Amino acid sequence: MEFNLPRKRESLTVENVFSLVTELEIFRHFIGHEFVVGKVFISPLRQEKRASFGIYPTQDAKYKYHCKDFNGFNGNVMSFVCEMYKRSFDLLFALYTINKEMNLNLDDITVSKSLKMKGISNSNTIIRYENYQKEITKSEVEFRIVKRDFQKYDKDFWSKGCIQKSTLDFFHVYATEEVWMNKGEGWSKVWVNTRLNPIYSYYFNHTNHFKHYRPYEVANSKGDIWKWLSNCNIDDIQGYHQLPLKGNTLILTKSLKDVMTLYELGFNAISFHAEGVTVPKERMEELLSRFTNVICYYDNDEAGKLNSHKITKGYNIRHFNNPDGLKEKDAFDYVSSFGQRAMLDLFKSKNIFPDFKKIII
């Protein structure tokens, strides 16, 4: 006697999801419209007028692509799905949502009821996107720079945060005359320094990557503003290679400007390239093993506070922001307006003290 038993469904795993749909198809489905890898478009994560969001190939990582919001979030396709639903990162939730939304029909018996959501479709026809089924290879952007001598207008800018030339040298920050870029189609000059719109280049010598910065850049005729050019990835942590092997306090902040401002006050600090970045668990655990106190100090705006909670969730990490109502959002601005001693007093009020002594101006 033969029994017509239903075929056993495959389990809900990352590997089984990717055997049915590609990462790019998942991005396409949840973004909800066509996009081109490597080109920016309006962020699906928030309201914005200027395009600042893109999908990019990832070098030598488990996931082949990542999304980058130049004003916040940065992560792989699984963390992106969680972010779309305004959830903290949960791989099982991402897998479940992809499974239901794209009709993959994988066995989700391991998913708890608390993660399951009502109103998610589930038919027997897998949702596919033909134009997003092929892998896209993209040459990594390369940069070359022409350095220049440090001028008075450079000192005027960096001294706002009491950042000295020796500190800029220690963190590999260069005054730049020209920025040249190669996207695989030959070298072209993209930026030229002027006194009213200077260029500074942050160099990451372990990867040969650059992050270029124009602090006085203004919006163009289309309303776009491009203060940054970069080929950095999640491994290019600002200030990481300047850290001691062990220490008492480590501040997680939001820019290299802030890292250097805090260094001038005697604090160890690092910055990821966006406040909303999903920090790999292994990296966070490594930092926690090296420093007794890890403290998050992001901007005092809504995004900064939200991301403070996000990055500290699941770890025993304190977080604080500049007082509400101040236009000074970060450490650089705070020192610029109130001075170094006021910044030290703010930290003292939070029971946070420097690891090493610096000469305070």
N, C-alpha and C positions, 0 to 999 in steps of 0.2 A: 504494500500500500504506500502511495506517495502522498506526502503532505505539502500543500502549497503555503509554506511558511513565508512570512515577509522577510526580505533581505535585511540583515543586521546593518544598522546605520553606523558609519564611522564616528569615532569620538570627536569631540570638539577640542581641537588642538591648533596651534599656530600652523604646523606643517600641513594639516588636513585642510585648513582654510585656504592656504596658498596653493594647494594642489587643485583648487577649484576656481579661484579668482586671483588676480595679481594685486600687488600693493597699489599700483596706479589705478586699477579698477575700483578699489575700495575708496581711495581718495576721490575719484570722479563721482562715485555714488553719493558720498556724504557731502561733498562740496556742492553738488547739484547742478553743475554746468561744466562746459568744456574749459580746459586750461592747457597751457603749453608748459612742459617741464622747463624750469630755468627762467621763466618770465613771471613778473609780479602781476597780481590782480587784487581786486577788493577782498579784504579778509572776510571769510565766512564766520569768523568767531566773534566779530564785534562790528559796530557801526563805524564807518570811516569814509572820508571823502577822497583820500589819496590812496592809490594802490600800494600795498606794502607787504603782501603775503605771496609766498611762492612754494612750489614743490621742487626739490633738488635731489640729484643722485647723492648717495652717501658713500664715502670712501671706506672700504675695508670694515664693514659692520654687518651685524646680523640682518638688519633691515636695509634694503637697497635704496630706499628713498626716505627723505625727511621733509617736513614742512617747516617753514620759517616765517614767522610774523615779525617784521623788523621793529615793531613796537611792543613786543611781548613774547608770545608762545613760540617754542621751538621743540619739535619732537618727532618721533616715528609715527607710523600710521595707527598703531594701537593707542598711543597716548592722544593722538588727534581725535579719534572717535570718542574717547572719554571727555576730551575738552569740548567737543561739539555738544555733548549732553550735560556740560558743566558738572562733571563728576571728577573726583580725585582719581588718579591713575589706578585702574584695576584691570589687569589683563583679562580676567575671566568675564568681566562686564563687557569689555571691548569685543571679545570673541563671540559672546552671546548676541550682542547687538548686530554685528556683521552677519552672523549666521541667520538671524531672523530677518533683517532688512534686505538681505540679498538672496534669501530663499535657498540657502546652501543645504538645508535639511540634515545637518550634522546632529549627533546625539548630544543634547545639552542636559543630560541627567545630573551632571556634576554641578550645575548652576543652582544656587540657592534661590528660594522664592523672593528673597529681599532684593536680588539683582534683576529679576525679571520685570519687564515693563509691559503695560497694556498698550494696545494699539499698534504693535509692530506686526507687519504683515508676515505671512509664512505660507507661500504656495510651493508647488513642486517644480516650478520653472526657475532655474538659477538666473539671476540678473547679471548679464555680462555687458561689457563695453568694448567693442571690437578695436577701436582706436587706441585702447589703453592696455592691450594684451601683450604687446611687444616691449621688451626691455629697451630703455633709452640710455645710451652711453653718451656722456657729456664730458669733454675735456675739462679738467680742473682749471679754474682761472689762476693765472700767474701774474705776479706784480714785480716790477722793478722800480726803484726810486732813484732820484738824484737828490742827494742831501745838500743842505745849505748851512751856513753859519747861523748861530743863534743871535737874534736881533732884540732890540729893546721892546718891540711890540710882542715878541714871544714871552719875554720876562713879564711884561705887564699882564698878559693873560694868565700864565701859570701861577704868578705870585698871588692871584686872588685866593687860591687855595693854599697859599704858603708853600707851594711846591718848588723846590730848588732844582737847579740844573743838574746837580749830582744825583738827585732822585730820578729825574727823567732819564739820565744815563743808566742808572741801575735797573730801571724797568724797560730799557731798550725803546725809548720814545725819541724819535728823531724829528728835527725841523726839516721839512721837505720842500724842495724847489719844484720837482716834477714827479708825477705818478704815471707810469706806463703800465698798460694792461694787455694781456694776451689770453683770449678765450679759445685758442686753438686755430685762429685765423690770422696770426701775425701780430706783431706789437704795434700798439697805437698809444699816443699821448692823450691821457684823459683829464688830468688836472694840472694846472700851473699855479704856483703860489703868487699871492699878492699881499701887500701889507694889510689891506682891509679885509682880506679873506685868506688867512694863512692856512697851511696844511701841516698836520702832524701825523707821523706814521708810527704805529705800534708794531714792533717786530717780535715774532715768536720763533726763536732760533731753533727750537727742537723740531719744528715742522716746516720752517722757512715760509710761514704764512705772514700776512700783513693785515692790519686794520688801519685804514686811513680816515682822518677826522678833520672836518672843516667846521670849527665852532660857530662861525658867523655866517654860514650858508643861509640863503633866503630862498623862498619858493620861486620856481620858474613860471613861465606864462601859463603852464597847464596846472599850476597849483602844487606841483610836486617839489619836495625839498629833499635833497640828498646830501646829508652831512657825513655819510659813511660810505666807504668802499671796503670790501672785505672778502677774503677767501678762507676765513677761519671756520673751524668746526668745533664740535663739543669738547674736544680734547685740548683746545687752545684756551685754557683758563687764565684769565688775566691776573697776574701776580702769583700764580701757583709756583713757578720755578724760583721765585725769590723768597719763598717761605723757609723757615728753619725746619729741621727734621722733627723737632718736638716744641711745644709751647703751651702756655696757659690759655690764652684767648685767641680765637680766630673769628674775624668779622666777615660775614658773607654780605657783600654789597653789590651795587648794580652797574658800576663802571670803573675803568682803570683810573679815571680822574679821582674818584672817591677812594680807591685803593691807595693811591699815592698821597692824597690828603691825610688819610688815616695813618699811613706809614710815617709821615712827618710828625705825627703825634705820639708815635711809639707803639702802634697797633699792627699786628699781623692781619692782613686782609686779602681776599681774593674776590674776583667778580666773574660770573658767567656772562655770556654775550647778550643775554636778555633776561629780564626778571622772571619771565614765565617758563624758562627752560626746565625740562624734566631732567633732573640730575640723576645719573646712573647710581643705583643703590650701592654698588661696589665703591664708587668714588666717595660718596658720602660717608660710608663706613670707614674708609681709609682716613678721611679727615678727622672723624670722631675719635679714631684710635691715636691720632697724633696730637690732638689739642684737647685740653681738659674742658674748656668751654667754647662751644661754637654758637655764635649769635648772629641772627639775620637782621640786617639794617638796610631796608629798602626805602624807596621814596615814600613820602607821606600822602600821596594821592591814592585814589581808589584802587588803581591797578597795583600799586606798590603794596598796599595793605593786603589785597587779595592774594598776591603772589607770596607775601611773607607767610601767610597761613598755609599756603599750598606746599612750599618747600620745607616747612618745619613739621608738617603733619607726619606722624609716624616716628619722629625722632625727638629726643629730649633736647630740643633747641629753643632757646629764647628768641624773641623777636621784638623789635621796637622801631618806631619811625620818629621823624622830627615832629614836634608838637603840631596839632591841628591848627589850621588858620594861617600858618606861615607860608609865604610864597617860596621860601627856601626849602626845596624838596629833599635835598641830599647833603652829604658831608661837604662837598666842594662849595655849594651855595651857602651853607651855614657858616663855614669858616670865612668865606668871602664877605658876608654881611656882619658877622658878630665877632670874628677872631678865633684864634686857636684856644685860648683859655676858656671861652664860652663853650666851645665844643667839648673840651675836657670836663667842664662842669656838668654838661648834659650827660656825658657817659658816667660821671661819678654818681649822678642822681639815679642812674640805672644799676649802680653797683658794678660797673665795668671799668677796669683799670688797664693802663698800658703794660705791655710786656717788657719794654725796654725804654731807656731814657733818650729823649731827643731834645735839642735846644729849641725852646718855644720862643717864637718871635713876639 
